[in-house]
Amino acid sequence: MRRGRLNRLGGEEGSVAAELAVSLPAVLVSLLLGVGALTAAAQQVALQDSAADAARLLSRGESAARAAGVVAASVDGARMSTGAAGDMICATAAADFRVGQLIRIPLSARSCALDGGL
């Protein structure tokens, strides 16, 4: 009776394992891409926050080195540049988000504050 039952199923033994072997890499790649996107978004938020802090420091008369230190402390490998726009002083924070050895995504954030502000 057991043999007759297997023949009726069409001999699909091991089909679940084969389907898992095909779909598991796609699921893992999707998961890794999602985690990478969340990490990049968190780094972008940290850059924006540090650019705003740096612009406020510069507008109060702090040194550019101190403002650059705030940016560098917030994100590893971040750099800062400054500029003026009318009566505003602006700070731009930039960093590269790396995914492994092959993919590099440049991130940047700019914030301005009233020059001579409190």
HELIX and SHEET records of a PDB file:
HELIX    1   1 ARG A    2  ARG A    8  1                                   7    
HELIX    2   2 SER A   15  SER A   59  1                                  45    
HELIX    3   3 ALA A   64  SER A   74  1                                  11    
SHEET    1   A 3 ARG A  79  ALA A  85  0                                        
SHEET    2   A 3 MET A  88  VAL A  99 -1                                        
SHEET    3   A 3 ILE A 103  LEU A 114 -1                                        
END                                                                             
